[in-house]
Structure formats: structure tokens, C-alpha cells
Amino acid sequence: MPEHIVFVGGGYIGMEFAHMAARAGAKVTVVDTGKRPLHAFDPDLVEALKKYSESLGITFIFEAKPTSLKKKRKKHILSYEVKGGIKAIEAHMVFNTAGRVPALAELDLDKGNVDFTDSGVVTNDFLQSKSNVNVYACGDVSDKNLPLTPLSGRQGYVAAENIINGNKKELEVPVVPSVVFTLPNLATVGYSEEEARARYKNIIVNYEVSTDWFNAKRINAPLYAYKVILNERTREIVGAHLIGPDAGETINIFTMAINNKMTDRDIKSTIFTYPSWVNDIKSMV
């Protein structure tokens, strides 16, 4: 491994690779323009992951805007603006993990009268271009949904059906989970706490750091926490946010629960295998 690696961007890829590099022995620095990494995830759980990442030796530099990158004989110098001043950091390798943009540059979409934005080709519910009916777009180049593998597969199916059979199939997307595969995993599905408070009159927020639970203790897990959000009136689960071992799997149960409008009672009355991680969700709701 390079002795020192810098990741420009603290999103999914930046955080996942930072964890891998740190565990493989590299000194790791994450530079991000925001106030914290993983802005799409629950701030309380992100803060817990940040502190744990720092314990692995990962250094964070926030609210920093990269301005230049110069290559020396053996190192690179990344300059960045922070608090009105310019600073620099040396590293043996620098990765741009600031996020992806749709791969549209070489498609000459203007010549085809295909409207697009920074999010991708502007499409209707059939994934058909709104400005050129002969063009369909799916996956990363579509302006629909997040650029996640399961969604791209679904979009590809819808686009293909409509190209072959005419516009008969609209894109329908249920509640979608998302996971950062750091160790431990950070996972989310449904409404954030802020979104739920704006959406419902009253909510229940179950938030706990659970490193003293049996599953965490039996493997000596350093980090295990959850935040589950319910609509107080109906007791339906409307959001779930997890950090811990196997959170990337456990979040799938919460996804099914939200899509099927399950309540806390529905979960508590279900028999799961023990001592599986999924069984813990009965204590989370």
C-alpha cells in the first residue's frame, strides 16, 4: 500500500476505500467540502462512524474545497481552501471520490434534441426522453432515482419493455435502502428523523447505542447503534437507520416492513431465528 492516501470526497466510495486502506496499513486522509461525511445518512450514526474511523487512524478535513493537484517525483500535493486560506497536504496517492456524474459528455445529446441536466437525461415515467420520443435512458444517465445497482436493473427492464412494446410500463420505485459498506456497515431506509418530523404530526424516535446487547458482546463489536422512526398515530415504521455488523443485511427487513406498512406490533409478533442480527430488530421498534 502507498504510505499515505488522500480521498477527495467522504461519500460511499471514499469512506469504504478509506476503511480498506487504513486496515491495510496506509495513513489515510479524507478531504470533504461538507461539514461531515455521508450527508445522506443519519447525522447521529454518521458521527459515531466518524469517531470510530478516526480510531482506525483516518484523518478528516471538512469544509475544504480542493483547488489544485500537483505531481512531484514520488508524491502528490493537494491544495485546498479552508476558512478563507489555502493549505496543502502531501500524499503518495490521491483518489477523486467526490461522486459520479452521468456519462453524457461524448453522446452529443444537443444534436439529437435530447434535453439533459446535471442529473442525466430528462425523462418521463416511461424513461423516455421528454424532448425526443425516440430516445430512452436508464441507469446512471437517467435523471430518475439514485445511481444504485438495483435501481439501474429495474430501470433497464422498464426501458427495454417500453422500447419493444410501446409505452406500457411506468417506472415504479418502492422505498429503497442504501448501505455504506464500511466496517461496520452504515445503512438507511425510509424517512430521516428530520423528514419524518416534517411529514407527520407526531413521531416516535427509538435511538440507542447497543454495544451492550448480546449480539454485539458475543463478537466484541466496537460499534452498534440504531435509530428507528415510527408514525405515533399508526405505529407504522417509517424510517430505519443502523450501524453495526450485518447492518447491510438487517436493513432489508426494515425495507420490507416499510413497503408493507408494518407496525411495531407486526415486527414484535414475528418469530426470527436467534441469536441472529435480524432478531434484534424486535428490540429496536
N, C-alpha and C positions, 0 to 999 in steps of 0.2 A: 504494500500500500504506500502511496505517497505520504510523506511525513505530515504534511498539513494540507487539508482540503477545505475549500470555501464553497458553500452552496448559496447562490444568489436566489433567494425565494424560500419562504418557510411554508410551502403548501404540502400537498400529499407527497410528491416525489422528493422534494427537498428534505422533509422530515424522515421519510422512510430510508433514504440513502444515507442521511446523516447518522441514523442509528446503526445501520450496517457498517459504515466506515469507522465509527467510533468503536464498535465492538471488535473490529478487525485491527485496531491499534492505531488508527490515524488521529491526529489532532484535527478537530472539526469546528468550523465556524459557520453559522447560518446568518446571512445578512438579509433583512427584510424591510420593505417600505412601511409596513404596518406597525401597530403597537404590540402585536403578538402574532405568533404563527397560527395557521389553521383558522382563519377568521370565520369560516363557515360552520365551525363546531362550537359546542357549548363552552363559554369562557371559563367556567369553574373547572371543568375537566381538562381544558387546554392548559390552564395554569398548572394543574397537577402534573401534566405530561411535560411541560417546560421545565419544571423543577427537577423532575426525575431525569430528563435529558441532560440537564446541567450536571447531575451527579455522575453521569457517564463520561463527562468531560467535554460536552458540546457547549460552545460559547454562542450566545445570541447577540446580535447587534440590530436593534429595532429603529424604526423611523429613519432609515438610512437609504438614500437614493444613489445607486451606483452612477458614476459619471464617466469613468474610463477604465480600460483594462490594458495593461502593457506587459509584454513578454520580455523577460530578461533571459539570461543564458540557462538558468536552472529553475527560476521561479517566475511567477506572475505577480504583478502589483495591481490590486483592485483599489481604485479611488472611489470614495463615496462622500456624499454631502449629508451631514448630520448636524442639527441645531445651528444651521447657518454657516458652518465651517466645513472644510474639506479635510478628510482623513484618508489614510491608506492602510492597506493590510497586504502582507506578502504571503503567498501560498505556493505550494508545488503544483497544485491543480485547482482550477476554478470551474464549477459547473453552473450553467444557467438553468435553474429550476423555478423560474418565475412564472411558469404557466405556459399553456399552449394557445396558439391562435389557429383558426381554421385555415387549412392549406388551400387558399384560394388564389394566391399571387400569380400562379402560372396558368390559370384557367381562362383568362381573357373574358371574364364574365360580362364586361361592358359591351363587348362586340356581340354577345348573344342576348343582350337586353335582359340580363338576369340581375335583379336587384339583390344587394347584399349589405350587411352591416358587419361590425366587428365580431358579432356572434355567429355569422355564417349567412348562407343563402336564406332570403326571406321567403318562408313557405306557409302554405295554409295547412289545415288539419289533415290533408291527404299527402303531405310532404311534397306538394307541387309548388314550383316557383310561382309567386303571385304576379310576376311580370312577364313570364314566358311559360305558357302551359305545356310546352314540350320538354320541360326540364323538371326533374325531381332531385331532391337532395336528402341525404340521410347521414347519420353518424356525426363526425366532428364538423363537417361542412354544412350541416343543417343548423338553423337558428333555434331549434327546439331542444329543450332539456339540457342536462349536464352532459359533458363528454365522458360518459361511463360505458364500459363494455356491454353490460346487459341492455342498456337503452339503445346503443348502436345496433345491436342484434334485432331488437324489436322494430326499430325504425327501418332497417334494411328489409325486413319482412313486409312491412306496410308499403314501402315504396315499390317493391317488386310486384306485390299484388295489384297495386293501382296502375302500374305501367302495363301490366299484362291484361288486366281485366277492366280497366277504366276505374274512375274514382268511386270505389265502393267501400273502401276500408279507411276509416279515420284512425288517427293515432290516439290511442287511449293509454294513459300512463298512470298507474296507481301510485300510492306512496312509495318512495324509493329510498332504500337505505344506502348509507355511504360509510366506508371504513378507511382509516389510515392504518396501514399495516406496519406501524412501529411495533416494538416490543416493550410494553404491552400494546395491544390494539386500542385504537380510539374509534368508536362507532356512533352513528347517529341515525335517527329516522323520525319523521313527523315534525311537529312544531318545536321550535326552540321555546325556552321559557318566555322570552320577550314576545314572540309571535303569539303564543297561547294567551298571554295576558291581554293582548290587543284583540284577540278573536273571541274570547269567552268572558262572561261576566265574572265568574269565579273559577279558579283552578286549584288543584292540589299539586304541590311540588314535593315529591319524595326524593330527597338528596342525602346521600350518606357515603362516607369513606368506609369501605368494608374490609379492610385488610385483616380484621379480627374474625371474619367469617371462616367457617371450616374449610371451604374450598381454597381460599387464599392461604390459610395457615398450612394446609397439607402439602403445598408446594413452595411455601415461603415466598409468595408473590409480593413484590415490593410496592405494588400499586393496584388498587381495586376499588372502584367507586362507580356510582350510578346517579342519574337524575331522571326520574320518570314523572311525566306530567299527565294529569287526568282532568277531564272536564268535571267539575264538582257536581254539577246538576245530574249528569247521566252516568257518572263514574266510568265513562269510556276513556281508554288510554289514547292520548293524542300526540304524545311525543316520548321518545326514549333516547337516552344518551349514556353510553357506557365506556369505561376504560378499564382494561384488565385482560388477563389471559382469556383467549377464545371469545372476546367481545365481538369479533367479526362474524362468528357463528351465532352467538346468542341474539344479536340484533335482528336476525332473520325471523325469530319467533315474535319479537315485538312488531316487526313489519307485517306479519300475517295478522297479528292481533289488531293493529290499527286499520288495516284494509278491510277487516271483517267486523269493525266496530265492537270489539270485545271489551268487556268491563273488567275491573279488578276482580270481581267475583268469578267471572269466567276463567281467569287465569288461576286464581287460588283453588278452584274446584277441579282443576286438571291434574292428573297424576303424571309426573315426569319421572324419569329414571333418577336414582340417587346413588352417589353424590355427583351428578352431572352439573356443569355450569348452568345449564338451562333451568335446572330445578331452583336455582337461586332467584329467578325472576318472581317466584311466588312471594318472596320476602321483599321484593323491590316495589310491588304495587300495593 
